[in-house]
Amino acid sequence: MNWDDLRFFLAVGRSESLTGAARLLRTDPATVGRRIARLEEAMDTALFSRSPQGYALTDAGERLLEYAVQAETSLAAGAAEIAGQGAAGLSGQIRIGAPDGVANYLLPQVCAAIAEENPDLEIQIVALPRLFNLSRREADMAITVSAPSAGRLTVQKISDYRLHLAATRAYLSRHPQIRALEDLKTHRIVGYIPDMIFDKELDYLNEIGAERVPLASNSVAVQFQWIAQGLGLGIIHDFALAHQPTLQRILPEEFSLTRGLYLVRHADDSRLDRNNRFAALLAGQLRAEIARLEAFS
């Protein structure tokens, strides 16, 4: 087995298709297919299960994936050390996965500040309302709202953050006054689609006893826009409230939620000095930005 074969294996494992792998490797699907067939023949085992939906890793493929990721990380660490990347500014590409609330209201300004200080660094933000698979390199690191307990991962708590009920002043002036949580029953609630909540920490509406969500989305940004347009009320991050001065917190003394943000990385990633330095910058600046925006709101 050689590293070039593993490159093709990793590309197919991450994209789950020959076409997707070919795009990553800048070659053609037929070449990818031949290389995978050659690797499976050399190992005398099937690494992928083929179907019209694509290429899914078999149990043997899943096991090989972990070792292939370790090899990839070791090579990257060696190349970075030889190139002397640890001595100067950050460079190369780093992809961050994050829930869209963080991706929309925190990461743009934080990552822009880091990029300003490191002009050779390319930062990609992937905003998805789901968990990320770091072994498949969907991202180099991910921000989550709960600390994962399984997998070969390192987890660092970044900061707590707060959420409150909110609506526009115009909405509140047009609808019955809210003196207690039970008064919410007469109001239009904005929130998550119940069966698309991917983390229990996001199940906010149970906290207020909401039985139905007339305006629902799996995207925090969509929920925010509905509330900002005066179409209803919902639970919003305090760091997002600072972006829309027309929004007003509701029953702040009676209702407040606290959640946490975590920076999650693959365990092998700790050997990459560049990523360690970036992670330290990211966590520190996110912590400062949350404190700034919450004070402003």
C-alpha positions as a Python dict, from the first residue, in 0.01 Angstrom:
ca = {
    (1, 'M'): (0, 0, 0),
    (2, 'N'): (129, 350, -76),
    (3, 'W'): (18, 699, 27),
    (4, 'D'): (-117, 781, -317),
    (5, 'D'): (-366, 493, -288),
    (6, 'L'): (-475, 626, 51),
    (7, 'R'): (-533, 971, -99),
    (8, 'F'): (-785, 820, -340),
    (9, 'F'): (-941, 615, -59),
    (10, 'L'): (-983, 924, 162),
    (11, 'A'): (-1136, 1126, -121),
    (12, 'V'): (-1398, 858, -196),
    (13, 'G'): (-1465, 802, 173),
    (14, 'R'): (-1530, 1171, 229),
    (15, 'S'): (-1732, 1244, -84),
    (16, 'E'): (-1906, 903, -98),
    (17, 'S'): (-1886, 903, -478),
    (18, 'L'): (-1632, 861, -757),
    (19, 'T'): (-1742, 1188, -916),
    (20, 'G'): (-1701, 1384, -593),
    (21, 'A'): (-1362, 1226, -530),
    (22, 'A'): (-1252, 1306, -884),
    (23, 'R'): (-1334, 1674, -826),
    (24, 'L'): (-1129, 1676, -505),
    (25, 'L'): (-834, 1505, -673),
    (26, 'R'): (-867, 1692, -1006),
    (27, 'T'): (-883, 1376, -1210),
    (28, 'D'): (-1158, 1170, -1374),
    (29, 'P'): (-1402, 923, -1208),
    (30, 'A'): (-1271, 627, -1409),
    (31, 'T'): (-922, 679, -1270),
    (32, 'V'): (-1060, 699, -917),
    (33, 'G'): (-1257, 378, -970),
    (34, 'R'): (-948, 194, -1095),
    (35, 'R'): (-740, 309, -799),
    (36, 'I'): (-1002, 200, -548),
    (37, 'A'): (-1037, -140, -718),
    (38, 'R'): (-659, -180, -707),
    (39, 'L'): (-646, -94, -335),
    (40, 'E'): (-925, -338, -252),
    (41, 'E'): (-752, -609, -451),
    (42, 'A'): (-423, -543, -271),
    (43, 'M'): (-595, -560, 68),
    (44, 'D'): (-815, -852, -37),
    (45, 'T'): (-1122, -689, 116),
    (46, 'A'): (-1409, -463, 13),
    (47, 'L'): (-1364, -110, 147),
    (48, 'F'): (-1683, 32, -4),
    (49, 'S'): (-2036, -87, -58),
    (50, 'R'): (-2153, 27, -403),
    (51, 'S'): (-2512, 135, -470),
    (52, 'P'): (-2697, 380, -697),
    (53, 'Q'): (-2674, 626, -405),
    (54, 'G'): (-2294, 615, -403),
    (55, 'Y'): (-2002, 458, -219),
    (56, 'A'): (-2053, 381, 151),
    (57, 'L'): (-1764, 264, 369),
    (58, 'T'): (-1780, -98, 485),
    (59, 'D'): (-1672, -191, 839),
    (60, 'A'): (-1322, -256, 704),
    (61, 'G'): (-1332, 80, 526),
    (62, 'E'): (-1433, 260, 845),
    (63, 'R'): (-1138, 104, 1027),
    (64, 'L'): (-896, 197, 751),
    (65, 'L'): (-1032, 552, 746),
    (66, 'E'): (-904, 621, 1098),
    (67, 'Y'): (-553, 504, 1006),
    (68, 'A'): (-559, 696, 679),
    (69, 'V'): (-655, 1016, 863),
    (70, 'Q'): (-367, 962, 1105),
    (71, 'A'): (-126, 919, 814),
    (72, 'E'): (-261, 1231, 644),
    (73, 'T'): (-223, 1434, 963),
    (74, 'S'): (133, 1310, 1021),
    (75, 'L'): (234, 1405, 667),
    (76, 'A'): (78, 1750, 703),
    (77, 'A'): (255, 1804, 1037),
    (78, 'G'): (588, 1702, 887),
    (79, 'A'): (544, 1927, 584),
    (80, 'A'): (448, 2222, 805),
    (81, 'E'): (751, 2173, 1030),
    (82, 'I'): (994, 2150, 739),
    (83, 'A'): (839, 2456, 574),
    (84, 'G'): (875, 2648, 899),
    (85, 'Q'): (508, 2745, 918),
    (86, 'G'): (523, 2760, 1297),
    (87, 'A'): (764, 3054, 1289),
    (88, 'A'): (556, 3305, 1095),
    (89, 'G'): (194, 3388, 1024),
    (90, 'L'): (-66, 3124, 957),
    (91, 'S'): (-113, 3005, 599),
    (92, 'G'): (-300, 2741, 403),
    (93, 'Q'): (-666, 2649, 427),
    (94, 'I'): (-872, 2585, 740),
    (95, 'R'): (-1237, 2484, 728),
    (96, 'I'): (-1463, 2544, 1029),
    (97, 'G'): (-1799, 2372, 1072),
    (98, 'A'): (-2057, 2548, 1286),
    (99, 'P'): (-2431, 2568, 1353),
    (100, 'D'): (-2573, 2855, 1153),
    (101, 'G'): (-2637, 3083, 1451),
    (102, 'V'): (-2265, 3088, 1527),
    (103, 'A'): (-2177, 3095, 1157),
    (104, 'N'): (-2400, 3398, 1092),
    (105, 'Y'): (-2356, 3612, 1401),
    (106, 'L'): (-2010, 3533, 1543),
    (107, 'L'): (-1772, 3374, 1295),
    (108, 'P'): (-1777, 3636, 1015),
    (109, 'Q'): (-1624, 3915, 1223),
    (110, 'V'): (-1399, 3682, 1426),
    (111, 'C'): (-1257, 3506, 1120),
    (112, 'A'): (-1218, 3835, 932),
    (113, 'A'): (-1001, 3968, 1215),
    (114, 'I'): (-784, 3654, 1213),
    (115, 'A'): (-753, 3667, 834),
    (116, 'E'): (-651, 4034, 851),
    (117, 'E'): (-354, 3939, 1067),
    (118, 'N'): (-272, 3633, 854),
    (119, 'P'): (-310, 3730, 487),
    (120, 'D'): (-184, 3393, 360),
    (121, 'L'): (-455, 3205, 550),
    (122, 'E'): (-770, 3086, 372),
    (123, 'I'): (-1067, 3038, 608),
    (124, 'Q'): (-1381, 2851, 506),
    (125, 'I'): (-1698, 2853, 717),
    (126, 'V'): (-1944, 2567, 665),
    (127, 'A'): (-2280, 2654, 820),
    (128, 'L'): (-2493, 2344, 862),
    (129, 'P'): (-2768, 2260, 1113),
    (130, 'R'): (-2620, 1920, 1198),
    (131, 'L'): (-2317, 1749, 1348),
    (132, 'F'): (-1992, 1730, 1150),
    (133, 'N'): (-1783, 1421, 1078),
    (134, 'L'): (-1423, 1527, 1138),
    (135, 'S'): (-1278, 1189, 1037),
    (136, 'R'): (-1418, 1245, 690),
    (137, 'R'): (-1274, 1597, 695),
    (138, 'E'): (-1604, 1770, 643),
    (139, 'A'): (-1423, 2033, 848),
    (140, 'D'): (-1084, 2071, 1017),
    (141, 'M'): (-1258, 2172, 1337),
    (142, 'A'): (-1617, 2222, 1445),
    (143, 'I'): (-1803, 2439, 1689),
    (144, 'T'): (-2082, 2257, 1871),
    (145, 'V'): (-2343, 2335, 2136),
    (146, 'S'): (-2276, 2017, 2334),
    (147, 'A'): (-1957, 1827, 2407),
    (148, 'P'): (-1938, 1501, 2211),
    (149, 'S'): (-1851, 1196, 2420),
    (150, 'A'): (-1761, 945, 2147),
    (151, 'G'): (-1490, 928, 1884),
    (152, 'R'): (-1123, 1020, 1877),
    (153, 'L'): (-1181, 1387, 1946),
    (154, 'T'): (-1043, 1669, 2156),
    (155, 'V'): (-1302, 1902, 2306),
    (156, 'Q'): (-1240, 2251, 2441),
    (157, 'K'): (-1510, 2465, 2598),
    (158, 'I'): (-1508, 2811, 2443),
    (159, 'S'): (-1770, 2999, 2642),
    (160, 'D'): (-2122, 3002, 2778),
    (161, 'Y'): (-2378, 3216, 2600),
    (162, 'R'): (-2729, 3332, 2687),
    (163, 'L'): (-3064, 3326, 2509),
    (164, 'H'): (-3388, 3515, 2575),
    (165, 'L'): (-3735, 3545, 2436),
    (166, 'A'): (-3753, 3838, 2198),
    (167, 'A'): (-3978, 4021, 1953),
    (168, 'T'): (-3984, 4356, 1779),
    (169, 'R'): (-4132, 4650, 1963),
    (170, 'A'): (-4383, 4684, 1679),
    (171, 'Y'): (-4499, 4323, 1725),
    (172, 'L'): (-4537, 4369, 2102),
    (173, 'S'): (-4738, 4690, 2053),
    (174, 'R'): (-4988, 4511, 1827),
    (175, 'H'): (-5047, 4202, 2041),
    (176, 'P'): (-5168, 4123, 2394),
    (177, 'Q'): (-4929, 4217, 2671),
    (178, 'I'): (-4700, 3944, 2804),
    (179, 'R'): (-4682, 3947, 3184),
    (180, 'A'): (-4595, 3579, 3240),
    (181, 'L'): (-4493, 3274, 3038),
    (182, 'E'): (-4851, 3146, 3021),
    (183, 'D'): (-4942, 3456, 2819),
    (184, 'L'): (-4730, 3320, 2532),
    (185, 'K'): (-5015, 3084, 2438),
    (186, 'T'): (-5189, 3370, 2258),
    (187, 'H'): (-4883, 3459, 2050),
    (188, 'R'): (-4730, 3323, 1729),
    (189, 'I'): (-4415, 3128, 1816),
    (190, 'V'): (-4109, 3110, 1591),
    (191, 'G'): (-3864, 2822, 1642),
    (192, 'Y'): (-3705, 2504, 1518),
    (193, 'I'): (-3884, 2235, 1318),
    (194, 'P'): (-3935, 1985, 1605),
    (195, 'D'): (-3827, 1670, 1420),
    (196, 'M'): (-3518, 1841, 1276),
    (197, 'I'): (-3357, 1943, 1604),
    (198, 'F'): (-3018, 1771, 1583),
    (199, 'D'): (-2901, 1846, 1939),
    (200, 'K'): (-3104, 1835, 2261),
    (201, 'E'): (-2943, 2164, 2367),
    (202, 'L'): (-3138, 2333, 2086),
    (203, 'D'): (-3478, 2215, 2208),
    (204, 'Y'): (-3555, 2557, 2354),
    (205, 'L'): (-3931, 2560, 2315),
    (206, 'N'): (-3983, 2281, 2567),
    (207, 'E'): (-3852, 2534, 2818),
    (208, 'I'): (-4156, 2759, 2762),
    (209, 'G'): (-4410, 2481, 2711),
    (210, 'A'): (-4477, 2565, 2346),
    (211, 'E'): (-4705, 2299, 2199),
    (212, 'R'): (-4687, 2414, 1836),
    (213, 'V'): (-4459, 2627, 1622),
    (214, 'P'): (-4655, 2809, 1349),
    (215, 'L'): (-4337, 2949, 1195),
    (216, 'A'): (-4055, 2692, 1204),
    (217, 'S'): (-3718, 2646, 1035),
    (218, 'N'): (-3407, 2439, 1093),
    (219, 'S'): (-3210, 2761, 1035),
    (220, 'V'): (-3150, 3014, 1314),
    (221, 'A'): (-3100, 3284, 1050),
    (222, 'V'): (-3448, 3222, 906),
    (223, 'Q'): (-3602, 3228, 1254),
    (224, 'F'): (-3419, 3554, 1327),
    (225, 'Q'): (-3550, 3716, 1008),
    (226, 'W'): (-3910, 3619, 1087),
    (227, 'I'): (-3883, 3764, 1435),
    (228, 'A'): (-3702, 4077, 1310),
    (229, 'Q'): (-3984, 4131, 1057),
    (230, 'G'): (-4239, 4134, 1339),
    (231, 'L'): (-4407, 3807, 1241),
    (232, 'G'): (-4383, 3644, 1583),
    (233, 'L'): (-4167, 3594, 1889),
    (234, 'G'): (-3905, 3336, 1970),
    (235, 'I'): (-3589, 3247, 2159),
    (236, 'I'): (-3281, 3426, 2028),
    (237, 'H'): (-2913, 3426, 2121),
    (238, 'D'): (-2816, 3746, 2301),
    (239, 'F'): (-2515, 3775, 2068),
    (240, 'A'): (-2759, 3786, 1774),
    (241, 'L'): (-2987, 4045, 1939),
    (242, 'A'): (-2706, 4297, 1912),
    (243, 'H'): (-2736, 4280, 1531),
    (244, 'Q'): (-3097, 4403, 1530),
    (245, 'P'): (-3174, 4701, 1759),
    (246, 'T'): (-3550, 4681, 1694),
    (247, 'L'): (-3569, 4356, 1893),
    (248, 'Q'): (-3660, 4361, 2259),
    (249, 'R'): (-3613, 4090, 2521),
    (250, 'I'): (-3933, 3954, 2679),
    (251, 'L'): (-3958, 3859, 3049),
    (252, 'P'): (-3578, 3870, 3091),
    (253, 'E'): (-3602, 3830, 3469),
    (254, 'E'): (-3838, 3533, 3444),
    (255, 'F'): (-3689, 3348, 3146),
    (256, 'S'): (-3326, 3307, 3044),
    (257, 'L'): (-3130, 3012, 2903),
    (258, 'T'): (-2758, 2944, 2923),
    (259, 'R'): (-2583, 2714, 2678),
    (260, 'G'): (-2220, 2640, 2593),
    (261, 'L'): (-2004, 2645, 2282),
    (262, 'Y'): (-1731, 2386, 2230),
    (263, 'L'): (-1443, 2362, 1985),
    (264, 'V'): (-1409, 2004, 1863),
    (265, 'R'): (-1111, 1867, 1672),
    (266, 'H'): (-989, 1526, 1561),
    (267, 'A'): (-743, 1389, 1818),
    (268, 'D'): (-466, 1353, 1558),
    (269, 'D'): (-503, 1722, 1469),
    (270, 'S'): (-312, 1821, 1786),
    (271, 'R'): (13, 1743, 1600),
    (272, 'L'): (-49, 2029, 1358),
    (273, 'D'): (107, 2344, 1505),
    (274, 'R'): (-75, 2569, 1258),
    (275, 'N'): (-416, 2429, 1359),
    (276, 'N'): (-326, 2451, 1729),
    (277, 'R'): (-241, 2817, 1688),
    (278, 'F'): (-552, 2886, 1485),
    (279, 'A'): (-773, 2704, 1740),
    (280, 'A'): (-626, 2915, 2022),
    (281, 'L'): (-693, 3236, 1828),
    (282, 'L'): (-1044, 3127, 1733),
    (283, 'A'): (-1147, 3028, 2087),
    (284, 'G'): (-1006, 3344, 2242),
    (285, 'Q'): (-1164, 3580, 1991),
    (286, 'L'): (-1500, 3401, 2000),
    (287, 'R'): (-1500, 3432, 2379),
    (288, 'A'): (-1428, 3805, 2354),
    (289, 'E'): (-1688, 3860, 2080),
    (290, 'I'): (-1963, 3684, 2277),
    (291, 'A'): (-1885, 3902, 2580),
    (292, 'R'): (-1887, 4219, 2367),
    (293, 'L'): (-2216, 4145, 2191),
    (294, 'E'): (-2395, 4028, 2506),
    (295, 'A'): (-2293, 4348, 2684),
    (296, 'F'): (-2419, 4550, 2388),
    (297, 'S'): (-2755, 4373, 2375),
}
